[in-house]
Amino acid sequence: MTDAPIWTFRQAPHSDIRTKAKHTMTTARDIVTAHVEAALKEAAELQIPTDVLGRVMFEQVLRMWRETRSHEDIKSELLAAVEHLDPDEDFMFMRP
């Protein structure tokens, strides 16, 4: 019998991001952006279309939201995003 582990896992190319996140990234946007960029790079290397990757990410966002938000709240969030899909459109907001 050898001392080698029974299971071996491929090290993800973005594995160092988690270490960096603890030391230099300060916002949720910073953390997510780094992971998305790493996922896009890995998907490109594996020839996975960005549309497919985006759908899987969207599924994960919905999963996270369902854990803490109502269906109506999620629906409102999605409708607001749909209303502002045009990047050339001014984004209207109300000041508190």
N, C-alpha and C positions, 0 to 999 in steps of 0.2 A: 504494500500500500504506500502511495506517495503522500507527501505533505501538500500537494497542489490542491487548491480549492475545487470543489465539485462544480461550482458555477463560475463562469467568467463573464463579465459584462464589458461591452465596448464602451470606452470612455467617450462621453459626448464632447463634441468640439467646443461647446460653450461651457464646459464644466468650470473653467476658471472665472466665469462671470459671477457665480455665486460667491466666490471669495472676494472679488472686487466689490460686489454689492454690499458686503458687510463693512467695507472700509471707505469707499468713495462715493457710492451712489446714495443720494439722499431722498429721492422722490419715487413714488410709484411709477411715474412716467419714465424715469431713468432706468429703473429695473426692467420694466416691460419692453422698452425700446431696445435694450441690449439683447434681451432674449429673442425678440422678434427678428432683429438683424441676424443673430446666430441661426435661427430657424430658417430664414430666407436663404442664407448661405448654404446650409446643409441641404435644403430642399433643391437648390439649384444644382449642387453636386450630384444629387440622386435623381435629377431630372423630374422632380415633382413640381407640377405647375403651381404658380402662386395662387391661382384661384382655388385649387384644392386645399392648399395650406390655409388660406384665408377662411374657407368654410369650416375647417377643423378648429381653427382658433375661435371662430364665432360660436361654434358648438360649446367650446369650453367657457366662453364668456357667459353664454346663457346658463350653463350648469352652475357657475359661480353665483350669478344673479339669483337663480331660483332658490339658492340656499338661504337668502336673506331678504328677498324682495317679493312683493306680490306680483301676480300676473299683470294687473293693471299698471303698476309702476314700471314694469319692464316694457309693456306696450307703449306707454307714454315716452319712455326713453328712446325706443326704436322709432316711433313716429317723429319725434323731434330731430333725430339724426337724418331721417329720410327727407324731412322738410329742408334740410341744409346740406344736401349732397352737392350742390353747385358751388365749386370753390370760388367763383367770381361773385357770388351773392353776398351782400352784407349780412352779417350775423347780428340779429336784433336781440337785445337783452335788456332786462330791467335792473336798475341799480337798487340795492337794498335800502 
